[in-house]
């Protein structure tokens, strides 16, 4: 595989405007995510951004940024636009989409997302961790993946939901929104119209499942902190202050 990692970043976030540039410890949040992606050591890293201010901080840190149309509808559209701009020759056959609001993502978790793609039947790979906190079980902001085991530590995804699922005794798994796409799967996915279940659950990955694409899930040890609100940002700052690092 010849992976490229792309981090979409949008300045005009609804719940936390300007969040890619929010300072956490010694650097803006987007720089922490870029550092973790670089440390994963699996391929070149691009930040696909909508404003020059984001590009400036990434380039100042030594990274590469690609400016994309501010009006693009989703992070996935931004990833695809950046790839079209810098890799029209399709040198890279795997694209790892790393969310720009995961400042505590570990390099190991990023690497884990590639593992299911060793199976040629898998179109898209992602990661999840077992839910261990009771309050996350019925939190609709915690997306659960329902899957069947296909190998130690790996599931084939059957469904993603904001509800508590599956019913009955046994573990629940917290989906982490980091994806590794085969390049052809990325093209197919973004050529599909939004699906009925995608709209209902507000989960983009259901579009792929409804179209018959295979998503496998590598299990990892912990869920990184996602920053979607001012409270999340304060938790990330407290984590950094306590540990002295963002992972």
C-alpha positions as CSV (number, residue, x, y, z in Angstrom):
1,X,0.0,0.0,0.0
2,X,1.0,3.6,-0.7
3,X,-1.0,5.6,1.9
4,X,-1.4,9.3,2.2
5,X,-2.9,10.9,5.3
6,X,-5.2,13.8,4.9
7,X,-6.5,15.9,7.8
8,X,-9.6,18.1,6.9
9,X,-9.9,21.3,8.8
10,X,-12.6,23.9,8.7
11,X,-12.4,27.2,10.5
12,X,-16.1,27.9,10.6
13,X,-17.2,25.0,12.9
14,X,-20.7,25.5,14.1
15,X,-20.3,24.5,17.8
16,X,-16.8,25.8,18.3
17,X,-15.9,28.4,15.7
18,X,-12.2,28.6,14.9
19,X,-11.4,25.3,16.7
20,X,-8.5,24.2,14.4
21,X,-6.6,27.2,15.7
22,X,-7.6,26.9,19.4
23,X,-4.5,26.7,21.5
24,X,-3.8,23.5,23.4
25,X,-0.6,23.8,25.4
26,X,2.1,24.9,23.0
27,X,0.3,24.7,19.7
28,X,-3.0,25.0,17.9
29,X,-5.2,21.9,17.9
30,X,-4.6,21.2,14.2
31,X,-0.9,21.2,14.7
32,X,-1.3,18.5,17.5
33,X,-3.3,16.3,15.1
34,X,-0.7,16.9,12.3
35,X,2.1,15.9,14.7
36,X,0.4,12.6,15.6
37,X,-0.2,11.8,11.9
38,X,3.5,12.5,11.1
39,X,4.5,10.2,14.1
40,X,2.4,7.4,12.7
41,X,5.0,7.1,10.0
42,X,2.9,5.5,7.3
43,X,3.0,8.1,4.6
44,X,3.0,11.8,3.7
45,X,0.5,14.1,5.6
46,X,-1.6,16.8,4.1
47,X,-3.9,19.3,5.9
48,X,-6.9,20.1,3.7
49,X,-8.1,23.4,4.9
50,X,-10.6,26.1,4.0
51,X,-8.7,29.2,5.2
52,X,-5.1,30.6,4.8
53,X,-4.9,31.0,8.6
54,X,-4.9,27.2,9.0
55,X,-2.4,26.7,6.2
56,X,-0.1,29.3,7.8
57,X,0.2,27.5,11.2
58,X,0.7,24.1,9.5
59,X,3.4,25.5,7.2
60,X,5.1,27.3,10.2
61,X,5.3,23.9,11.9
62,X,6.9,22.3,8.8
63,X,3.9,20.7,7.3
64,X,2.1,20.8,4.0
65,X,-1.4,22.4,3.7
66,X,-3.7,22.5,0.7
67,X,-6.4,25.2,0.4
68,X,-9.8,23.9,-0.6
69,X,-13.1,25.6,-1.4
70,X,-14.6,27.0,1.9
71,X,-18.1,26.0,0.6
72,X,-17.4,22.2,0.4
73,X,-20.1,20.3,2.3
74,X,-18.1,17.9,4.3
75,X,-14.6,16.9,5.5
76,X,-14.6,14.0,3.1
77,X,-15.3,16.4,0.2
78,X,-12.3,18.4,1.4
79,X,-10.1,15.4,1.5
80,X,-11.0,14.4,-2.0
81,X,-10.5,18.0,-3.3
82,X,-7.0,18.1,-1.8
83,X,-6.1,14.8,-3.4
84,X,-7.3,15.9,-6.8
85,X,-5.0,19.0,-6.4
86,X,-1.8,17.2,-5.3
87,X,-2.1,13.6,-6.5
88,X,-3.9,13.7,-9.9
89,X,-1.6,10.9,-11.0
90,X,-3.0,8.7,-8.2
91,X,0.3,7.6,-6.8
92,X,-1.4,7.0,-3.5
93,X,-3.8,4.0,-3.5
94,X,-4.9,4.3,0.1
95,X,-6.2,7.5,1.8
96,X,-6.4,7.9,5.6
97,X,-8.8,10.5,6.7
98,X,-7.8,11.8,10.1
99,X,-10.3,14.1,11.8
100,X,-8.8,17.5,12.6
101,X,-10.5,17.6,16.0
102,X,-8.7,14.6,17.6
103,X,-5.7,16.2,19.4
104,X,-5.1,13.1,21.6
105,X,-5.2,10.5,18.8
106,X,-2.3,8.1,19.1
107,X,0.0,7.3,16.2
108,X,-0.6,3.6,17.0
109,X,-4.4,4.1,16.5
110,X,-3.8,5.8,13.1
111,X,-1.6,2.9,12.1
112,X,-4.2,0.4,13.2
113,X,-6.7,1.8,10.7
114,X,-4.6,0.4,7.9
115,X,-4.6,-3.2,9.1
116,X,-8.0,-4.4,7.7
117,X,-6.9,-3.3,4.2
118,X,-4.5,-6.3,4.1
119,X,-7.7,-8.2,3.2
120,X,-8.5,-7.3,-0.5
121,X,-12.3,-7.8,0.2
122,X,-12.3,-4.7,2.5
123,X,-13.2,-1.4,0.9
124,X,-12.9,0.9,3.9
125,X,-11.2,0.4,7.3
126,X,-11.8,2.3,10.6
127,X,-11.3,1.8,14.3
128,X,-13.3,1.4,17.5
129,X,-12.7,0.8,21.2
130,X,-14.8,-1.1,23.7
131,X,-17.1,1.2,25.8
132,X,-16.1,1.0,29.4
133,X,-18.0,4.0,30.9
134,X,-21.7,3.4,31.5
135,X,-22.7,7.0,30.6
136,X,-21.4,6.4,27.0
137,X,-23.8,3.5,26.4
138,X,-26.9,5.6,25.9
139,X,-25.2,8.8,24.8
140,X,-26.3,9.5,21.2
141,X,-23.1,11.4,20.6
142,X,-21.2,8.2,21.0
143,X,-21.6,6.2,17.8
144,X,-21.7,2.5,18.2
145,X,-20.5,0.0,15.7
146,X,-22.3,-3.4,15.4
147,X,-20.1,-6.0,13.8
148,X,-19.2,-9.6,13.6
149,X,-15.7,-10.9,14.4
150,X,-13.7,-11.9,11.4
151,X,-10.2,-12.0,13.1
152,X,-8.8,-11.4,16.5
153,X,-9.4,-7.7,17.3
154,X,-11.2,-7.1,14.0
155,X,-14.9,-6.8,13.1
156,X,-16.8,-6.6,9.8
157,X,-19.2,-3.7,10.3
158,X,-22.9,-4.5,10.0
159,X,-24.3,-1.2,11.2
160,X,-23.4,2.1,12.9
161,X,-25.9,3.7,15.2
162,X,-26.4,6.4,17.9
163,X,-28.7,4.0,19.8
164,X,-27.6,1.3,22.2
165,X,-26.8,-1.7,20.0
166,X,-26.7,-4.6,19.9
167,X,-29.2,-5.5,22.5
168,X,-28.4,-8.1,25.3
169,X,-25.3,-8.9,27.3
170,X,-21.9,-8.3,25.8
171,X,-19.5,-5.5,24.9
172,X,-20.5,-2.3,23.0
173,X,-18.0,-0.6,20.7
174,X,-17.4,3.1,20.4
175,X,-16.7,4.0,16.8
176,X,-13.8,6.5,16.3
177,X,-14.2,8.5,13.1
178,X,-10.9,7.8,11.4
179,X,-11.1,6.0,8.0
180,X,-8.7,4.4,5.6
181,X,-10.2,4.2,2.1
182,X,-8.9,2.4,-0.9
183,X,-8.7,5.1,-3.5
184,X,-11.3,3.4,-5.7
185,X,-13.6,3.1,-2.7
186,X,-13.2,6.8,-1.9
187,X,-14.2,7.7,-5.5
188,X,-17.2,5.4,-5.4
189,X,-18.3,6.5,-2.0
190,X,-18.4,10.2,-2.9
191,X,-20.1,9.4,-6.1
192,X,-23.1,8.0,-4.2
193,X,-26.1,10.1,-3.1
194,X,-26.8,10.3,0.6
195,X,-28.8,7.3,1.7
196,X,-31.9,7.0,3.8
197,X,-30.3,5.6,6.9
198,X,-27.4,8.0,6.6
199,X,-29.9,10.9,6.8
200,X,-31.8,9.3,9.6
201,X,-28.8,8.5,11.9
202,X,-26.7,11.4,10.6
203,X,-23.9,9.0,9.9
204,X,-22.1,9.3,6.6
205,X,-20.6,5.8,6.7
206,X,-24.0,4.2,6.4
207,X,-24.1,5.3,2.8
208,X,-21.2,2.9,2.1
209,X,-22.9,0.0,3.9
210,X,-26.2,0.6,2.2
211,X,-24.4,0.5,-1.2
212,X,-22.9,-2.9,-0.3
213,X,-19.4,-1.7,0.4
214,X,-17.4,-3.5,3.1
215,X,-16.2,-1.7,6.2
216,X,-13.9,-3.5,8.7
217,X,-13.1,-2.2,12.1
218,X,-9.8,-2.7,13.9
219,X,-10.2,-2.5,17.7
220,X,-7.9,-0.2,19.7
221,X,-7.4,0.3,23.4
222,X,-8.8,3.7,23.9
223,X,-11.0,6.5,22.5
224,X,-9.2,9.8,21.7
225,X,-10.8,13.0,23.0
226,X,-12.9,14.6,20.2
227,X,-13.2,18.4,20.5
228,X,-16.6,19.6,19.5
229,X,-17.5,22.1,22.2
230,X,-15.8,24.6,24.6
231,X,-16.1,22.0,27.4
232,X,-14.2,19.5,25.2
233,X,-11.5,22.0,24.5
234,X,-11.0,22.6,28.2
235,X,-10.7,18.9,28.8
236,X,-8.1,18.7,26.1
237,X,-6.2,21.6,27.7
238,X,-6.4,19.9,31.1
239,X,-5.1,16.7,29.6
240,X,-2.1,18.4,28.0
241,X,-1.4,20.3,31.2
242,X,-1.5,17.1,33.2
243,X,0.6,14.9,30.9
244,X,2.8,17.5,29.1
245,X,1.9,16.0,25.8
246,X,-1.2,15.5,23.5
247,X,-1.1,11.7,23.4
